[in-house]
Amino acid sequence: KRTLEEKAADLLAQCENVTVASVDDKGYPRPVQMSKIAAVGFSEVWMATSAASMKVNDFKQNDKAGLCYEHYGDGVALRGVVEVIADDEQRRKLWQDWFIEHFPGGVNDPTYCILKFTAKRATYWLDFQFVKGEV
């Protein structure tokens, strides 16, 4: 029998996209759909974006975030923090060929950065089971 965390990790593995929400300067959530480029378990998710984007600006001001994903009726909603990463080693490690469409300078494009979401709390709806808790 799999744990809730194992089920959540399996669900995330099936998802190409996640929805991540930043908090804007007026205190409103700003959810956006993003491509998941890597994950650890169910509660650490990595995404690529432009360093000049509104969400990066939001996260630099306030690192609190929400992130959710779903697949065929099962879903996980997480609350946590986002770290904006411009480290060259991490950028090289996570680079994917299709990024060239967004970052024409390649892996060294100065606008290419990584968002690392780390969950603190989770709400699960898995196999008709609704559970909330700490991560």
N, C-alpha and C positions, 0 to 999 in steps of 0.2 A: 504494500500500500504506500503510495507516494504522499509526501507531506505537501502542505499548501504551498510552501516555498518552491518545491520541486515542480509542482503543477504550474505555478506562476512563471518559473524560468522556462519551462517547455512552451508555454503560451507566448512569451516574449520572443523565443527563438523562431516562432512561426510568423512574426510580424516584421514587415519591412519598414513600416512607418509607426511613429508614435506621435502623440500630441503633447507638446511641452508648453507650459504657461509661465510667463514671467509676470512681474508686477511692475506696472508703469509708474511714472513720477506722480500720478494722481491717486495711486493706490488701487487701480483697477487691474484685474488679471488680463493678460494678453496671450491667449492660446494660439499656437501655430502648429501645423502639421510638419513633421521633419522626418527625414530618412534616418533610421537607426543604422549606424555603421559598425558598432560593436556593443557588446554587453557582457557583464559579469553577473551570473546568476539572474535574478529577476529585478534587482534593485540598483544596479549601476549601469547607466546607459550613456553611450558616447555618440555625438552627432557633430557634423561639420557645418560651418556657416561662415558668413562674411564678418570680419571684425568690425565693419562699419554698420552692421544691421541694428535695427531697433532693439531686438532681443538682447544682443550683446551689451548695448548701452544700459538696458534695464538691469541685466545681471551684474554689471559692474557697480551699479548703484544699490542693488538689493539682490542678494544671492538666493533668496527664497524662491521655490519653484514648485509647480505641480507637473506631473507627467502621468499619462495614462496610455494604455494599449488594450486592444480587444481583438478577439477572433471568434467568429461564429457564436456570439452570445456570451462567451466568457470574457471577463475583463479584470484589469487591475488598475487602480488609481493610487498614485504615490504622491506624498509630499516630502520635500527635501530641499537640497541646495544644488546650485549649479556653479561650477568652476569654469572660468574662461581660460583656455590653455592655448598659448602661442609658442610653446616650447618646440624647437625644431625637431628634436628626437621623436616626440609624440606625434607631431604632424607627419613625419616620414612614416612612422609605424602604422598610422591609420589611413594614409593616402589610398584612394581608390581611383582607378583610371578614369571613371566617369566624372570625377571632380573637375577635370580639365575644362568641361563646359562652363563651369562657374568660376574657376580660378585659372585663367589662361596662362599665368606665370608658373603653373605647375606647383609642385610641393613647396617651392620657395616663394610662392606668391604672398606678398605681405598682407593681403586681405583674407587669407585662409587661416581660420582658427578652429579650434575644437571646443565643444561644450561637453563637460562631464557632469552628468546628473547623478547624485547619490541620495538615495531615499532614507528617510527617517521614520516615516509612518506609511502604512499601507491599508487599503481597503480592497478586499478580494471579492469577486463574484465568480466562483469557479465550481463547476459541477452542481449548480443550484445551491451552493453554500455561500452565505454572506458573512464575512469576518473582517473585523477591523483590528489593527494592532501596531505595535512598534516593530521596526525592522531590525 
